[in-house]
Amino acid sequence: MATIELVSDQALAVVFDEAITEPAGREVRRLHAWLEDERPPGVVDLHPAYVTLLVRFDPLAVDAGALVREIERRLAGLGGRPAETPRVFEVPVRYGGDDGPDLPGVAAATGLREDEVVALHAGAAYEVRFLGFAPGFPYLAGLPDALATSRHATPRRTVAAGSVAIAGRQAGIYPLASPGGWNVIGRTDLVLFDAGRRPPALMRPGDLVHFAAVRCDA
């Protein structure tokens, strides 16, 4: 059962679980979609995460208690909402070399050959759990256990836009050039964030992602 916590005088959090679970993630996405489609008066912004939804509101436009009651009403009706239809993205990746400088290190850390790392990474099915860290950065669940690796102790000052990376048990794609400590194993030319696009972020929570290895001269 979800709980609602007032975290400031302008925000509340809807918490679906204490642990990261897929059922909780589905409920976050379902409530988020409903509130986006039929936004209650006074709600300024919505920020979905793994198992929580942060709701920012204008306290001069809506009473916090009234907003809590409205969200409780929505929670009670979530079961009647239609199931989401995920979009599927195939992401072409140039693995290794200058595009994937950490591929040799990941291979050494996991005891695999570089081609085995690529095959495992590209052969898995991923789901976007939430966007964060940088605009449009997708946190992807589905990384094979054999590829679990630690972040760099010292992050790079700049990771190129389109870098495909892994850290812990997650995969991700850097949408913009930025600092970062994940292990970069490849790069894609897919544009994940464009401020002039509506919406700016290419992906959204619930989308499915598959990676495909391409030749460096492709």
MARSE-620675 format. One line per field, with one value per residue: residue number from 0; residue in three letters; chain; y negated, x negated, z of N, C-alpha, C in turn. Coordinates in steps of 0.001 Angstrom, whole numbers, plus 500000, padded with zeros to 6 digits. Last residue first. Layout:
! MARSE-620675
balum: (NUM/...)
torse: (ALA/...)
torro: (A/...)
n_v: (Y/...)
n_u: (X/...)
n_w: (Z/...)
ca_v: (Y/...)
ca_u: (X/...)
ca_w: (Z/...)
c_v: (Y/...)
c_u: (X/...)
c_w: (Z/...)
END
This chain:
! MARSE-620675
balum: (217/216/215/214/213/212/211/210/209/208/207/206/205/204/203/202/201/200/199/198/197/196/195/194/193/192/191/190/189/188/187/186/185/184/183/182/181/180/179/178/177/176/175/174/173/172/171/170/169/168/167/166/165/164/163/162/161/160/159/158/157/156/155/154/153/152/151/150/149/148/147/146/145/144/143/142/141/140/139/138/137/136/135/134/133/132/131/130/129/128/127/126/125/124/123/122/121/120/119/118/117/116/115/114/113/112/111/110/109/108/107/106/105/104/103/102/101/100/99/98/97/96/95/94/93/92/91/90/89/88/87/86/85/84/83/82/81/80/79/78/77/76/75/74/73/72/71/70/69/68/67/66/65/64/63/62/61/60/59/58/57/56/55/54/53/52/51/50/49/48/47/46/45/44/43/42/41/40/39/38/37/36/35/34/33/32/31/30/29/28/27/26/25/24/23/22/21/20/19/18/17/16/15/14/13/12/11/10/9/8/7/6/5/4/3/2/1/0)
torse: (ALA/ASP/CYS/ARG/VAL/ALA/ALA/PHE/HIS/VAL/LEU/ASP/GLY/PRO/ARG/MET/LEU/ALA/PRO/PRO/ARG/ARG/GLY/ALA/ASP/PHE/LEU/VAL/LEU/ASP/THR/ARG/GLY/ILE/VAL/ASN/TRP/GLY/GLY/PRO/SER/ALA/LEU/PRO/TYR/ILE/GLY/ALA/GLN/ARG/GLY/ALA/ILE/ALA/VAL/SER/GLY/ALA/ALA/VAL/THR/ARG/ARG/PRO/THR/ALA/HIS/ARG/SER/THR/ALA/LEU/ALA/ASP/PRO/LEU/GLY/ALA/LEU/TYR/PRO/PHE/GLY/PRO/ALA/PHE/GLY/LEU/PHE/ARG/VAL/GLU/TYR/ALA/ALA/GLY/ALA/HIS/LEU/ALA/VAL/VAL/GLU/ASP/GLU/ARG/LEU/GLY/THR/ALA/ALA/ALA/VAL/GLY/PRO/LEU/ASP/PRO/GLY/ASP/ASP/GLY/GLY/TYR/ARG/VAL/PRO/VAL/GLU/PHE/VAL/ARG/PRO/THR/GLU/ALA/PRO/ARG/GLY/GLY/LEU/GLY/ALA/LEU/ARG/ARG/GLU/ILE/GLU/ARG/VAL/LEU/ALA/GLY/ALA/ASP/VAL/ALA/LEU/PRO/ASP/PHE/ARG/VAL/LEU/LEU/THR/VAL/TYR/ALA/PRO/HIS/LEU/ASP/VAL/VAL/GLY/PRO/PRO/ARG/GLU/ASP/GLU/LEU/TRP/ALA/HIS/LEU/ARG/ARG/VAL/GLU/ARG/GLY/ALA/PRO/GLU/THR/ILE/ALA/GLU/ASP/PHE/VAL/VAL/ALA/LEU/ALA/GLN/ASP/SER/VAL/LEU/GLU/ILE/THR/ALA/MET)
torro: (A/A/A/A/A/A/A/A/A/A/A/A/A/A/A/A/A/A/A/A/A/A/A/A/A/A/A/A/A/A/A/A/A/A/A/A/A/A/A/A/A/A/A/A/A/A/A/A/A/A/A/A/A/A/A/A/A/A/A/A/A/A/A/A/A/A/A/A/A/A/A/A/A/A/A/A/A/A/A/A/A/A/A/A/A/A/A/A/A/A/A/A/A/A/A/A/A/A/A/A/A/A/A/A/A/A/A/A/A/A/A/A/A/A/A/A/A/A/A/A/A/A/A/A/A/A/A/A/A/A/A/A/A/A/A/A/A/A/A/A/A/A/A/A/A/A/A/A/A/A/A/A/A/A/A/A/A/A/A/A/A/A/A/A/A/A/A/A/A/A/A/A/A/A/A/A/A/A/A/A/A/A/A/A/A/A/A/A/A/A/A/A/A/A/A/A/A/A/A/A/A/A/A/A/A/A/A/A/A/A/A/A/A/A/A/A/A/A)
n_v: (498018/498317/499926/501846/502342/504128/502895/503102/502235/501278/500021/497696/497049/493576/492644/491017/488451/485347/483226/484281/481998/480446/478729/480172/483473/486520/488610/489510/492025/492915/494440/496380/498282/498449/496830/497046/493881/491307/488044/484823/484764/484433/486191/488703/491763/494497/497540/500239/501750/502809/500941/499632/498821/496958/495223/491859/489681/487333/488354/487113/485419/486179/489368/490086/492397/495007/496007/498548/502113/504290/507009/508937/511069/510235/508049/505410/504599/501123/498001/494687/492309/488867/486526/484497/486539/487807/489480/491506/495038/497487/499009/502260/504545/507658/508595/508597/506631/507794/510220/509290/507725/509727/511273/509615/509526/512313/512044/511261/508803/507228/507472/506251/503684/502940/502922/500863/498229/496876/496845/495246/496072/499534/500564/500524/498580/499411/498548/499495/499646/499369/499507/498505/500198/499241/499808/500637/498283/498363/499678/499439/496791/495763/495182/493136/491093/490608/489743/487365/485968/485820/484203/481860/481150/480695/478470/476475/474525/472123/471802/473997/475735/478778/481805/485045/487868/491188/494167/496105/494679/491696/488786/485793/483068/479743/478371/478387/476741/479234/482316/483344/485780/486645/486683/488487/490764/491124/491583/493989/495633/495411/496548/499129/500081/500033/502029/504282/504227/502587/501580/501104/499780/498494/496149/492953/489768/486771/483267/479800/477464/477763/481235/483762/485715/488842/491550/494973/497839/501182)
n_u: (469334/466883/467358/470368/472549/474733/477534/479731/483042/485467/488704/490160/490488/489763/488636/486467/485785/486698/488411/491482/490078/486864/484945/483277/482885/481397/480407/479669/477394/474895/473203/470489/469071/468420/467550/468636/469279/468854/468731/469604/470803/472651/475787/476742/475296/477122/476736/477382/476607/475320/472428/472665/471998/472841/472341/472408/473769/471222/468372/467541/465179/463882/464601/464357/462567/463427/466034/468299/468030/470293/471864/472014/473409/476045/477014/479283/481811/482655/481237/481893/481248/481173/482629/480338/478720/480031/482758/485597/486141/486130/486335/485072/483540/482179/478963/477016/475202/473880/472928/471284/469404/468196/467147/465222/463443/463884/464103/463662/464430/462183/461569/463826/463551/461170/461947/464025/463513/463736/465390/464458/461898/462625/466104/468885/471295/474705/478100/480869/484227/486966/490407/492842/495445/498424/499905/503316/505756/507022/508008/506087/506223/508006/506561/504971/506864/507362/504851/504816/506790/505637/503424/504757/505849/503491/502409/504399/503152/501893/499917/498298/497946/495975/494572/494263/492440/492886/490871/489262/487550/489423/490950/492046/493940/495117/497342/500695/502933/505314/503999/503972/504328/501871/500292/501666/501358/498580/498111/499447/497859/495304/495753/496511/494101/492516/493724/493111/490213/488624/486539/488204/490359/492956/494239/494880/495057/494262/494707/493926/493865/492987/491929/492934/495440/496102/498163/497802/499377/499158)
n_w: (460528/461583/463766/463473/466292/468414/470005/472798/473603/475953/476685/479027/481688/481436/478129/475703/474813/476152/475279/473605/471547/471131/471928/473559/473448/474224/472748/469626/468716/468371/471163/472428/475197/477823/480676/483844/485519/486373/484829/483433/479996/477098/477343/477894/478432/479408/481370/483643/486828/488965/488742/485509/482072/479056/476156/475235/474319/475015/476964/480071/481926/484209/485627/489171/490859/490933/488762/490007/489505/487735/486295/484376/485334/485403/482731/483261/483909/483886/483356/483405/480945/480973/480579/482208/484693/486977/485217/484749/485391/484001/480977/480632/478306/477525/476125/474207/474710/476925/475868/473780/475196/476732/474691/473626/475812/478053/481679/484254/485115/484863/482130/481005/482031/480732/478003/478118/478523/476085/473550/471539/471078/471761/472369/470098/468997/468826/468411/470116/469720/471895/472273/474715/476498/477538/480760/481369/482551/485938/488090/490048/490894/492746/494976/493949/493697/496393/497179/495750/497154/499692/499103/498415/500864/502322/500973/498865/496186/495765/497536/497195/494346/494361/493224/494069/493312/493727/493958/492987/491114/490252/488777/489520/488383/489243/490308/491100/491032/490180/488800/485455/483752/482757/485062/486640/485030/484993/487760/488151/486474/487553/490098/489329/488282/490595/492087/490462/490623/493402/495806/498987/499983/497834/497140/498143/497093/498671/498120/498511/499908/502417/502210/502288/503344/501917/501579/500554/499096/500000)
ca_v: (498092/497537/498555/501637/501955/503789/503660/502576/503285/500918/501167/498071/498102/494792/492382/492173/489467/486643/483192/483893/482129/481519/478234/479150/482335/485295/488909/488287/491697/491608/494416/495081/498024/499592/496573/497693/495217/492340/489322/485686/484408/484474/484977/487924/490340/493802/496201/499707/500907/503709/501769/499439/499692/497271/496330/492956/490944/487593/487881/488316/485345/484819/488553/489893/490981/494320/495532/497264/500918/503708/506070/507668/511286/510250/509391/505759/505729/502405/499207/495753/493439/490032/487617/484513/485507/487460/488655/490590/493618/497393/497696/501421/503544/506764/508457/509655/506432/506481/510211/510197/507113/508596/511854/509966/508320/511674/512362/512521/509853/507307/507965/507636/504474/503028/503848/502254/499091/497031/497633/495100/494731/498490/500603/500977/498911/499074/499027/498513/500373/498681/500297/498338/499699/499915/499029/500975/499197/497656/499562/500768/497201/496106/496167/494418/491664/491043/490966/488435/486233/486551/485571/482565/481428/481747/479750/476899/475727/472507/470697/473951/474341/478014/480428/484123/486584/490097/492990/496554/496133/492391/490215/486395/484453/480671/477668/479234/476416/477820/481586/482748/485027/486510/485862/487114/490260/490898/490443/492782/495526/494948/495179/498259/499986/499176/500649/503878/503891/503724/501395/501747/499400/499606/497416/494031/490974/487966/484499/481090/477375/477039/479805/483623/484307/488115/490188/493959/496636/500000)
ca_u: (470683/466912/466910/468959/472320/473347/477061/478522/482128/484275/487801/489711/491331/489868/489413/487037/486235/486080/486970/490716/491155/487819/485909/484117/482840/481997/481339/479785/478777/475187/474242/471099/469424/468037/467989/467711/469658/467982/469376/468780/470891/471298/475011/477396/475106/476592/477234/476811/477393/476182/473234/472150/472560/472034/473102/471638/473999/472639/468977/467930/466087/464424/464035/465106/462501/463199/464661/467996/468033/468971/471903/471395/471991/475280/476686/477883/481688/482595/481750/481381/482088/480320/482806/481596/478641/478613/482171/484636/486419/486791/486054/486241/483495/483328/479931/478011/476109/474524/473837/472397/470280/468854/468174/466356/464159/463244/464635/463084/465452/462849/460625/463505/464724/461217/460919/464339/463504/462406/465637/465859/462082/461812/464655/468254/469924/473558/476858/479787/482996/485882/489178/492198/494070/497874/499084/501896/505237/506338/508872/506355/505159/508516/507633/504364/506248/508450/505394/503886/506964/506899/503229/503985/506748/504410/501696/504115/503848/502950/500859/499134/497953/497208/494346/495261/492406/493275/491520/490462/487718/488162/490971/490729/493964/494253/496364/499519/501866/504977/504806/503190/505371/503018/499889/501532/502697/499297/497503/499922/499299/495542/495247/497489/495276/492189/493762/494501/490890/489321/486757/487212/489055/492241/494916/493908/495871/493752/495018/493742/494198/494257/491673/491486/495179/495326/497929/497930/498565/500000)
ca_w: (459973/460348/464013/463185/464901/468071/468847/472196/473155/475189/476570/477688/481141/482256/479331/476401/473863/476396/475008/474786/472525/470823/470966/474187/472544/474756/473827/470425/469033/467788/470158/472169/473804/476984/479299/482919/485070/486896/485101/484279/481413/477634/477116/476843/478733/478236/481094/482415/485954/488180/489619/486867/483093/480231/476727/475830/473628/474777/475722/479347/480783/484153/484556/487925/490495/492201/488925/489388/490350/487971/487413/483998/485049/486651/483222/483016/482992/484580/482723/484257/481346/481254/479630/481466/483656/486940/486257/484150/485567/485293/481576/480838/479363/477346/477212/474161/473584/477037/477010/473490/474192/477386/475550/472769/475413/476909/480358/483821/485115/486163/483141/480686/482410/482186/478481/477774/479702/476692/474766/471940/471640/471145/472478/471338/468624/469671/467786/470200/469421/471199/472174/473419/476400/476360/479850/481454/481534/484863/486928/489492/489974/491425/495113/494320/492492/495508/497766/495362/495731/499523/499606/497398/499752/502732/500972/500231/496633/494834/497451/498404/494779/494234/493637/493530/493997/492843/494530/493717/491108/490495/489106/489361/488846/488528/489481/490921/491956/490317/489798/486539/484440/481858/483919/487118/485340/483739/487079/488824/486246/486186/489965/489981/487415/489458/492571/490695/489377/492816/494370/498134/500518/498461/496865/498286/497134/498013/498825/497843/498488/502286/502395/502448/503060/502914/501106/501595/499000/500000)
c_v: (496713/497546/497690/500182/501744/503438/503190/503493/502605/502168/500808/499257/498523/495778/493674/491729/490578/487678/484551/483949/483552/481564/479252/478606/481294/484163/487678/488508/490471/491187/493005/495216/496652/499374/497693/497572/495752/493748/490377/487003/485219/483968/485195/486686/489504/492319/495635/498321/500563/502924/502769/500212/499374/498197/496903/493968/492109/488873/488203/487853/486724/484677/487160/489115/490790/492811/494805/496963/499665/502449/505596/506632/509993/510363/509336/507168/506120/503505/500428/497042/494424/491195/488832/485650/485572/486322/488390/489699/492799/495938/497609/500114/502790/505828/507520/509552/507482/506293/508901/510209/507986/507955/510760/510604/508647/510444/511775/512981/511214/508454/508158/508232/505953/503842/504025/503221/500548/497962/497910/495838/494521/497153/499454/500896/499266/499486/498529/499083/499340/499651/499526/499127/499530/499396/499880/500169/499435/498639/498824/500726/498539/496601/496622/495520/493035/491685/491508/489758/487361/486889/486390/484005/482203/482135/480903/478284/476033/473724/471042/472785/474237/476591/479627/482738/485634/488823/492015/495382/496554/493891/490760/487878/485092/482054/478631/478585/477269/477614/480121/481996/484397/485633/485601/486171/488800/490290/490115/491531/494263/494749/494629/496794/499049/498997/499674/502437/503554/503284/502662/501489/499981/499073/498611/495370/492148/489106/485670/482230/478717/476904/479098/482162/484063/486669/489415/492600/495711/498758)
c_u: (471301/468297/466960/468581/470828/473254/475660/478097/480921/483474/486664/488752/490934/490880/489489/487823/486988/486658/486281/489221/491697/488882/486966/485176/483809/481781/482015/480843/478818/476629/474413/472128/470044/468378/467485/468247/468624/468333/468384/469502/469874/471337/473592/476613/475723/476484/476600/477402/476626/477086/474007/473052/471915/472775/472262/472557/473227/472790/470465/468711/466289/465413/464662/464308/463231/463132/464536/466505/467791/469104/470490/471426/471266/473778/475799/477606/480261/482477/481562/482047/481340/481196/481941/481646/479942/478366/480706/484067/485336/487085/486836/485806/484816/483380/481070/479095/477218/475564/474606/473412/471495/469846/468924/467478/465372/464069/463752/463594/464913/463849/461312/462572/464463/462398/460950/463243/463820/462369/464359/466171/463506/461999/463946/466731/469189/472253/475647/478528/481883/484740/488158/490891/493633/496454/498624/501127/503747/505784/508239/507220/505451/507476/508154/505418/505630/507900/506538/504334/506047/507149/504495/503726/506024/505365/502625/503475/503442/503735/502050/500122/498865/497028/495620/494982/493373/493299/491906/491207/489030/488460/489569/490779/492621/494345/495543/498586/500624/503868/504393/504095/504746/504112/501082/501072/502633/500673/498264/499376/499862/497033/495595/497053/496321/493361/493458/494623/492361/490024/487369/487553/487930/490931/494229/494638/494898/494743/494516/494186/494075/494686/493012/491040/493700/495148/497256/497610/498824/499116)
c_w: (459926/459723/462768/463379/464724/466594/468484/471048/472510/474844/475625/477760/479747/481676/480138/477626/474561/475447/475166/474503/472513/471902/470585/473237/473087/473780/474402/471493/469940/468047/469607/471057/473655/475515/478401/481494/484073/486469/485534/484528/482193/479075/477609/476435/477603/478590/479847/482195/484684/487237/488791/487809/484437/481181/477866/476492/474203/473964/475653/478129/480182/483007/484608/486887/489176/491987/490257/489538/489518/488820/487739/485118/484699/486395/484460/483541/482684/483535/483605/483800/482244/481715/479866/480440/482870/485946/486001/485247/484887/485665/482878/481478/479448/478554/476818/475213/473538/475940/477101/474627/473933/476422/476307/473579/474543/476511/479272/482466/484704/486244/484488/481742/482141/482678/480003/478225/479394/477894/475512/473236/472130/471838/471792/471241/469920/468997/468569/469556/469300/470942/471342/473444/474949/476155/478670/480413/481713/483841/485764/488247/489305/490445/493753/494414/492798/494244/496916/495967/495268/498051/499401/497828/498656/501613/501343/500199/498067/495290/496558/498418/495999/494749/493390/494095/493295/493672/493423/494346/491762/490537/489324/489751/488535/489169/488642/489905/491823/491353/489866/487508/485686/482455/483001/486002/485783/483998/485802/488142/486906/485919/488588/489934/488015/488515/491445/491190/489594/491540/493805/496668/499673/499007/497516/498143/497083/498194/497998/498749/497769/500832/502297/502537/503328/502463/502226/500996/500180/500000)
END
